[in-house]
């Protein structure tokens, strides 16, 4: 046992995963400890409005830089990666300006659709949240490329600490949806600022040393599969994750959207602790493995099995005892969120251990196939929700069908990526 632990400590890949996971885990412990206080300050309806806002921002986020931030990790040369980063920055600024004009024109329609007259001002915060999310994506991917995992861990801890205590402090003074929305807007911005403040290396490498004679046109063409395939993939993915909040608001009301927001937020904690940490480290590692001419299929399989094993116990507990746990921890009015969580646990467990497969997709050039998968996935998940709403007239049935559909689709994706990885090894390495 001691020898196995020693091997893990000496393995750079495992060390980096543990480093990122430690920062995320510490941050999520803070969130878990403070959540019972926060949910007793803000009720389900307030959380529902906040959930709608964050869903809109989440849906717009993949469009911000047309998927180019993800490409920052891939080039062998630092100067090429820097050019991609600046391309992503310029696109983010242009997109945010266009978005502001569109919101000014269509703000009334947005407010009417989601019945948000009481917090109508929130729609004007969307462009600010979107540009902050774009900046954060660029900075985060540069940090991942340069393997500054310790900085990433510190920043996520500080950001979570500040936002969580701000929710309590401002909530005690004025517990409204607008408070949560403003703090949600600041989340990406603060996270990016913390990364800039902590990392001197980032400031010297990316900001002060701008690209010399940048070949922007060449990079745009070279990585054109990201706006054409990766960006639509991400859009389909976030749509499929956030569409329940939109449809729950339309069919049932903001309280149901609040239940879903809390249920998904709680269940995403282990996903963020384990899954994102693995994905952030796995993505550059698998790119390096392919660049070195080595096989990757076994790496994907082993990582998938390990993550599945780590996640099975916490998700099984939620599946069996969800309503009781949510009622005890968050208060009696959140029991229904626990019912949602029981069903969501099935889908989110599988989506936890599909992270290695998703990280491998751009490396083994499956962008086009992944886009087709995401389109089919979104269509089937919306269909599952509508069957629950229309045929059974039940929000619980809708969430159950949605989660089961997501589980089967993620399992199919894992099997497909592993088979394609073996094919890639056979003919490309």
N, C-alpha and C positions, 0 to 999 in steps of 0.2 A: 504493500500500500504506500509506504514511504517513497519507494522508488518511482511509483506511478505519479505521485504528487510532485516529485522532483523533476520528472520528465515534463510535466505540464508547465512547471515554473520556468524550465529552461527553453521551452518551445515558444518562439517569438509570436507565432500565430495565436496560441492559447493565451499567452501573457497579454497581448493586445485586447483580446476579447474580454478577459477578466478586468483589464484596466477600464475599458469603456463601460462594461457592465457595472463595475463598482460605483462609478459616478452616477449612472442612471438609476441603479438600485437605491443608492442613498437618497437621491432626489425623490424617487417614488415612495420610499418609506416616509418621507416628510409629507407627501401628498396623502398617503393612506392614514397617517396619524391625525392629520388636520381635516380630512374629508368629513368625519362625523360632525365637526363644528360647522364647517362650511354649509353642509346640506341642511343643518338646522337653522341657519341664517337665511338661506335662499330656498324657496319652495320649488316644487316641480314645474310650475308655470314659468317662473323666472328662469329656471334652467332650460326650459323648452325654448324660450326666445333666444337665449345665449347659444343653444345648440343649433338653431336655425342660422344664426350669424356665422358661427364657426364652420357650418356645413357649406355655406356660400363661399366663404374664404377658401375652404379646403377644395372645393370644386374648381375655383379659379386658379389655385396655386400651380397645378401642372402646366397651365397655359402661360405663366408669367414669362419664362425665358425659353419657351419652346423646347424644353427638355435638355438644353445644352449644358446646364450645370452637372448632370450625370456624366457627361463626356469628359469632364476635367480630369478624371482619374485615369483615363485610358492611355494618352500619348506617352511614348518613351521619353521624349524631350520636354524639359521644364518650360521652355519658351513657347512650345506649341500649346501646352496646357494653359499657360498664362493668356495666350490669345483667345482661347475658348472661354476663359473666365471673363474677359472683357467683352466678348461678343454677348455672353449671357447678361452682363451688366447693362449694356446698351439696350438690348431687347426688353429687359425688365422695366427700364425707365420709360421707353416708348409705350409699352403695353399699359403701364399704370396711368399715363396721361390719357390714352384712348379710353380706358375704363372709367376715368373720372368724368369725361364728357358723356359717355353712355349712361352713367348713373344719374347725372344731372337731367338727362332727357327722360329716362324711364323710372325715376325714383318712385313716383306715385303708383305705378303698376306693381312694383316690387312690394311696397307697403300694403297694397290692397290684397294681393295674392296670399300673403302670409299673415294678414290681419295684425299688423304691427304698428298701428296708428299711435299707440302710447310711447313707442320708442323709435319713431320715424327717423330721428337724427342718425340712428346707427348705420343707415345705408351709405352715408357720406364718409364713414370710417372704413368702408370696405377697401377703397384704393390704397389707403395708408397701410392697412394690414397686409394687402397683397404685395406692395413694393417691399415691405419689411420682410415678408416671407421669401421673396426673390433674392434679396441681399443675403439673408441667412443661408439659403440653399447654396449660393456661390461660395460663401466663406466656409461653410461646413464641408463641402466637397473638396476644397483646396486643403483643408486640414486633414481630411482623410487621405488625400493623395500624398501629402508630406508626412503622414503617420504621426500627427501630433495628438495622439489619443489621450494623453494626460490632460491636455488643454481642453479637449472636448468634454472629458469627465468633470473637470472643475466648473466649466461654463454651465453645463446642464444642472449641476447642483445649485449654483448661485441663482440661476434664473428661476428654478422651481421654488427655492426658498423665498425669494423676493415676491414673486407673484402670489404664492399661497398665503403668505402673511398679509399681503395687500388686500386679498379677497376678504379676509377676516376683519382687518382694520377698517376698511371702507364700508364693508357690509354692516358692521355694528353701528356705523354712523348713518348709512343710507342704503339699505338692502334692496337694490333694484336691478333689473336686467341690464340697464345702461352701465352700471358699475362693472359687471362681469364682461360686458362687450368691450369697454374701454381697456380693461386689463387683458382681455384676449387679443386686442389690437397691439398692445405693447409687448406681448410675449415674444414674438419673433424679433422685434426691434431690440429688446433688452438682451436676448440671447446672442444676437449678432454683435452687439456692443461689448458684452462680456468676452466673447471670443477675441475681438480686436484688442481689448485691454490686456488680456492675459498673455496673448501670443505676440512677442516682439518679432519672432521669425515671420509670422504672417504679414506684419506691417512692412518689414524690409523686403520680403520676397515678392509680394503681390501688389502692394499699394505704391511703394516708393519706386520700385523697379518696373515701370510699365514696359510693354513689349516694344522692342526696337524693330522698326519697319514691319509692322504686323501684316501678316498675309491673311487678313480676315476673310476675303473671298474664297481663298483656298480652303480654310478651315470650315467655312460654311458648307462648301460642297463635300468635303471629306467626311464630315459628320452629319450629313443631311438626313441620315436614317433616324436621328434623334427627334427632330421636329416632325418628320413624316410618320414615324412609327412609335418611338418611345413616348413622346408627349401625348398622342392620342391614347396610348396604352394606360398611362398614368391617369389621364382624364376619365377613362372608362372605369378604372379601378376605384378612384375616389367617388365617382358617381354611384357605383354599386355599394360602397360603404356608407354614403351619406343619404342615399335615396330614401331609406326608411324614415329618417327624421323629416324629410320634406313631405312624404306621403302620410305619416302619422299626424303631422300638423294639419294637413288638408282634410283627412278623413276623420280624425279623432280629436285633435286640439293640441295646444301647446303643452299641456300637462303630460300627455303621452310621449311627446317629443322629449320632455324633460326626463321621464323615466328611462327612455332609450339612451339619452346622452349620458346619464350617470352610469347605467349598466355597461355601456361600451367603454366609458372612460375607466371604470374600475378593472374591467377584464383586459384592457390594453396595457395595464401596468406590467404584468409578466411578459407580454409581447414586447414592450419597449425595453424592459430590462435584459431579456435574453435575445429576442429576435433582432432588434435594431443593432445591438452590440455586435452580434454575429455578422449581420449584413454589412455594417460599416467596415469591419475588418476583413470579411470574406471577399468583398468586391475587389479591392486592390490586390489581395492575395491570389485570387483566381486569375486575374489579369496577368500578374507576374508569372504564374505557373504556366499559362498558355504561351506567353512571350518566351519562356525558357524551353518550350517544346516538351513539356511534361503532361501526363494524363491528369484529367480532372474528375472523371466520373466517380471514382472511388471516394474522392474528397467530398463530393456532393452527397453521396449516400451516407458516409460516416457522419457528416455534420447533421444531416436530416434526422438520422436515428437518435443521435445524442440529444438534440433539441426536443424531439418528440418525447423522449424519456424524462427530460427535465420538467416538461410542462404538464405531463399527464395527471399528476397528483393534485396540484392546485385547481386545474380545470375540472377534474372529476368532483372535487369538493363543492365547487360552485354549481355544477350540474345537479347534484343531489340536494344541497342545502341552500340554494340561492335565495329564495324568499325569506327564510328564517334569518340568514346572515345579514341581508340588506335591512330587514326590519330592526334587528338588534343594533347594528352598527350605525346606520344612517337615520333611523327613526321610523315610527310606524307608517308614516305616509309614503315611504319608499319601498314597501313590500312588493308592489307590482313591478318595480325596477328589478327586483330579485327574480321574478318570474321571467322577465325578458332575459336576464343574465343567464339563467339556466339553459335556455335554448342557444343563446349567443356563444356560450362556452364551447359548444361542439364545433362551430365554424372557426372561432378564433384560435382554438387549439391547433387545428390543421393549418391555419394561416400562419401560425407561429413557426411550425417546422418546414414551411415551404420557402423560407427566406433564402437558404443556399441556392435553391433552384431559380428563384427570381433574380438573385445576384448574378447568376451564371448566364442569364439570357443575353445581355448585350455583348458579353465576351465571346460566346459561341455563335453570335449573329442570328438570333432567333427573334429579332424585333418584329418582323412582319407577321410571323406566326403568333407571337404574343398579342399583337394588336387584334388579330382575328379572334383569339381566345377571349380577350377582354370584352369585345363587342358581344360575343355569344353569352358570356358570363353576365354582363349587365342586362341583356334581354331576358335571360332565364330568371334572374333574381327579381327583376321588376314583375315578371309574370307570377312568380311565387308569392310576392307581396299582394298583388291584386287578387289572386285566388283566395287568400286569407280574408281580405277586406270584403270582396264582393260575394263569394260563395259561402263563406262561413260567418261573415259579419263580425269578425273577431280580430283584434289587434294581436292577441297571443298566437293565434293560428298563423297570422301573417308573418310574425317574427320567427316562428318555428319553421315554416316552409322556406323562408329566406335563408335561415342558418343551415338547414340540411342541404339545400341547393349549393350554398357556398362550400360546405364541407366536401361534397362529391367533386365539385369543379376543381378545388385545390388539390385533391388527391390525383385527379387526372393530369393536372399541370405538372406535378412532381414526376410522375411516371413518364410523361412526354419529354421533359427536359433531360432526365437521366438517359433515356434511349437516344436522344439527339446528341448528348455529350459523348456517348460511345461511338456514334457515327462520326462525329467531329474528330475524335481521336484517331479513328481508323484512316480517315482520308485527308486530314489537315496537319497532323503532327508528324 
